[in-house]
Amino acid sequence: MLGALAKKIFGSSNDRRVKGFRPRVAAINALEPEISALSDEQLRARTQAFRDQLAAGTRLDDLECPALVLWATSDPYIGVEQGRWYEAALADARLALIDDAGPWLWLDRPDVVDKVVDHMAPLA
């Protein structure tokens, strides 16, 4: 009973964790217009700049590069909340929820995964 009262007042540990990420998420979301306006060539140049930073010793935790989190909406084991957590935890991440897919997204919706890979391949 005391735990339930504390949860109502302070929120769950997950609520507090998500709240801590909100400023970073807002800053990342503010970058969307800038990133969306880049051409394929400009995105390739950015990718190379991130690779150069890593080669120079920058830690992956410190590297803020765009990330796309693909998450299945019908996964019976790990809910969409976990996908949202990754979106908030990763620097410059965006979550794409994929319907009609379970825990093996690449098997359930290869059409979606193939489109993403085809789009990202020139950036690699």
N, C-alpha and C positions, 0 to 999 in steps of 0.2 A: 504494500500500500504506500509506503514511504517512497519507494522507487517510482511508482506511478505519479505521485505528486511532484517529485523532482523532475521527472520527464516533462510534465505539463508546464512547469515553470522554466526550466532550462533547455528543454528539447532533448532529443536523443543524441547520443554521441555522433551519429551520422549527420543529424541536423546541424550540430555545432561545426562539424568538419566542413560541410557544404557551405555554411555561412562564412567560414574562414576563406574559402576559395572565391567568393562572390566578387571581391574587388579585382582579382586577377582575371576572372572570367569577363567582367565588364571591360577591362582594358584590352583583352584579346578580341572581344566582339567589336570593339571600336576600330580594330584594324581591318575588319572584313571589307569595307569599301575600297581600301587601298589595295589589298591583295586581289580582290575580284577584278580590279581594273588592269592588272598586269597581263601582259601578253605571254604567250608560251615561252618565248625567248627570255623575257625578263624573269619568269619563274625558274627557268633553267639556270640563269645566272645566280639567282638567290640560292638555289640548291647547291651550286658549286661553292658559293660563299660559306654555306653551313658546313660543307665537307672540309673546306680549308680551315675553318675554325676548329673542327674536331681534330684535324691533322696537327694543328698547332698546340693541341693540349687542352682545349676547352672541354670541360666535363659535359656529358650529355644532359645532366640536370640543369646546367647553366645555359644550354643552347635553347633558344626559343625559335623553333621552326614550326610551320604549320603541320597539323596532324589531322587525319580524318579517321574517326572511330566509327566503324561499321558495327551495328548491333542488331541482332535478331529480336523481334518483338514477341516471338512465340517460344522462346527458350524456357523450358520448364524448370531448369536448374538455376540459372542466373538471370535475374530480372533486369529490366530496362534501367532500374535505379543504378546498377553497377556501371552501365554504359555512361549514364549521366555523371557518375563519380569520375570516370576516366576523362570525360570531356572537361570537367572542372580541374582535375589534377594535372593534366598535361598542358604545357604551355602552348598557346595558339592552336587549340584543338576545336574541331567541330564534330558533332555527333550526327550520324545519319542512321535513322531507325529503318530497318528493313522488315517489311511485313511478310507473312507467310514463310517464315524461316525459323528454324530451331537452333540448337547448339552447334550444328555443323553448317554454318552459313554458306560456305563454299560448295557444299553438296546440295543444300536446299534451294539456293538461289544463285546458281553459277552465272546466270545472265547478268546479275548485278555485279558480282565480283569481277567478271570478265570486263565489264565496262569500266570499272574503277582501275583495274590493272592496265587496260589499254590506254586510259587517260593519263595514268601516272608513268607509264613506261618511258615516254620521251624525256621525262624529268630525271630519270635515273642515270 
